[in-house]
Structures are given as C-alpha cells and as structure tokens.
Amino acid sequence: MKTTLREIDDGYNPKFIRVVVKGASEIVVERCTKTLNEEYFDENTQQGILKDHISDDMAHKGLKVLTYAYKDISYDDYENILYTKDEDGNVIQNYIESPEFRNKMEVDLTYVGTFGLEDPLRDNIESSVNLIKFGVHETNLDIERSYQVNIRMMTGDHMETAKYVAI
C-alpha cells in the first residue's frame, strides 16, 4: 500500500492535509467507511465489491487490481498525530513510516474506486521460461528431468490475477 500526504492550501479555506491511499483492494477497501457520494460503506458493500467486482470481474481475467481512497484531515489534527508529548511534556515527532502513524492516517477513508490494469505477458515469455527451466530456448523433450529448474512465481497481486498469469 502506498500513501501520499499533501498539504492543500487554496487560499480560501483553512489549509488541510489530503491523505491518498493506493494499493491492494483487500487491504484498502476494508479501511474505507464511506463513498464519494457520502454513503456509508458497510461490510456487506465492501465484501460485495471485493468478491463481485474485484475477484470475479477483474482479477479472474488477469487484470492488475488497484484500489484508491482518500480522506481530508485538518492541519491541526495532522500535527497532533505527527507531534506527541512524552511523560515529561517534551514534544516528540513521530516517524511518518511508523505503524502507529500509518494506522492513524490510513483509516476512515473515502472509497474512490477500483481499477483493473491490463499488464500483458511479453511476447517472448515462453522462450524465457524454457531458457530458465531447461537451459534452451525451445523445449527439448529429450532433456532429463533431473536438469530441470523449478520455477516459482512470487507476486503481490490478487490471488486470481496470479492464477491467471501462472496458467
């Protein structure tokens, strides 16, 4: 998950911080509490989006799925999260990448949408896999299995996307 903080000062309203989050749908959707039209984003709606639209419609077709969400917080609230006081009253700046800071910033988000990006396989992928697996560009059926390299795919993509790509 990637989170960006941006100070917004339009000269008319008090300045505020916009928190924009992009990442795996399974994580981002669960942190959303409303939609752009201010509707309450309950667990049934979240699960419906995750199953029907993301898993079945997008990931199952091999699309790379990303969800976007945001929230606006007052500059004072941001500073209260960023700066805390210890037992002696000394001001401490919290580390922005700390789990505590992120957990306070990445909650109560407004769901913007989920996007499925097409990321096609390269044209020469079969040749590349054969080169890694067997040491040759074309599959030679006479190669002994003892010389074969087992290939494993590691990905942060949705499970259905990974299955589609693997097949």
Residue, then its C-alpha position, 0 to 999 in steps of 0.5 A: m500500500k502506498t500513501t501520499l500526504r499533501e498539504i492543500d492550501d487554496g487560499y480560501n479555506p483553512k489549509f488541510i492535509r489530503v491523505v491518498v491511499k493506493g494499493a491492494s483492494e483487500i487491504v484498502v477497501e476494508r479501511c474505507t467507511k464511506t463513498l464519494n457520494e457520502e454513503y456509508f460503506d458497510e461490510n456487506t458493500q465492501q465484501g460485495i465489491l471485493k468478491d463481485h467486482i474485484s475477484d470475479d470481474m477483474a482479477h479472474k481475467g488477469l487484470k492488475v487490481l488497484t484500489y484508491a481512497y482518500k480522506d481530508i484531515s485538518y492541519d491541526d489534527y495532522e500535527n497532533i498525530l505527527y507531534t506527541k508529548d512524552e511523560d515529561g511534556n517534551v514534544i516528540q515527532n513521530y516517524i511518518e513510516s511508523p505503524e502507529f502513524r500509518n494506522k492513524m492516517e490510513v483509516d476512515l477513508t473515502y472509497v474512490g474506486t477500483f481499477g483493473l490494469e491490463d499488464p500483458l505477458r511479453d511476447n517472448i515469455e515462453s522462450s524465457v521460461n524454457l531458457i530458465k527451466f531447461g537451459v534452451h530456448e525451445t523445449n527439448l523433450d529429450i532433456e532429463r528431468s533431473y536438469q530441470v529448474n523449478i520455477r516459482m512465481m512470487t507476486g503481490d497481486h490478487m490471488e486470481t490475477a496470479k492464477y491467471v498469469a501462472i496458467 
